[in-house]
Amino acid sequence: MKEQKFPPGWDSARVQKLIAHYDSLDEESQMAEDEAAWEMPGQTAVVVPVEFLPTIREMLAHKAPG
C-alpha cells in the first residue's frame, strides 16, 4: 500500500473530517457551498481539458507558497 502524502498542515484526521463534512450535507447545502465558492475574493475557476491537469498540478506545486 502506498504511503499517503498530505500538504503542509494536513493529515489523515483532517481529511476524514472534511469527508465527513461533505458527506453530511444535503443537496441544497452542497449547492449553496458550490455557489459561494464562485464569490470568494481572490479566487477564480478555470475550465481546462482533463489531460492538462497533471501539468497544471505540477506547475502549481512549484509555485505554491510554503
C-alpha positions in Angstrom: 0.0 0.0 0.0 1.3 3.4 -1.0 2.0 5.9 1.8 -0.3 8.9 1.9 1.3 12.3 1.3 -0.5 15.4 2.6 0.0 19.1 2.0 1.6 21.0 4.9 -0.9 21.3 7.8 -3.0 18.4 6.6 -3.1 14.8 8.0 -5.4 11.8 7.8 -7.7 13.1 10.6 -8.2 16.4 8.8 -9.0 14.7 5.5 -11.5 12.4 7.3 -13.1 15.4 8.9 -13.5 17.1 5.5 -15.0 14.0 4.0 -17.5 13.7 6.9 -18.5 17.3 6.5 -19.3 16.9 2.8 -21.0 13.6 3.3 -23.3 15.2 5.9 -24.5 17.9 3.6 -27.9 17.6 1.8 -28.1 18.5 -1.9 -29.3 22.1 -1.1 -26.4 22.7 1.2 -23.9 21.3 -1.3 -25.3 23.7 -4.0 -25.0 26.6 -1.6 -21.3 25.8 -0.9 -20.6 25.4 -4.6 -22.3 28.8 -5.4 -20.5 30.6 -2.6 -17.1 29.4 -3.9 -17.6 31.4 -7.1 -17.9 34.5 -5.0 -14.7 34.1 -2.9 -12.5 37.1 -3.3 -9.0 36.4 -4.6 -10.1 33.1 -6.2 -11.0 32.0 -9.7 -12.2 28.9 -11.5 -10.9 27.8 -14.9 -12.2 25.0 -17.1 -9.4 23.1 -18.7 -9.2 19.8 -20.6 -8.6 16.9 -18.2 -5.4 15.8 -19.9 -3.9 19.2 -18.8 -4.4 18.6 -15.1 -1.2 16.7 -14.3 0.9 19.5 -15.8 -1.2 22.2 -14.1 -0.9 20.5 -10.7 2.9 20.2 -11.2 3.1 23.9 -12.1 1.0 24.9 -9.0 3.1 22.6 -6.7 6.2 24.5 -7.7 4.6 27.9 -7.3 2.7 27.2 -4.1 3.8 29.2 -1.0 5.5 27.2 1.7 
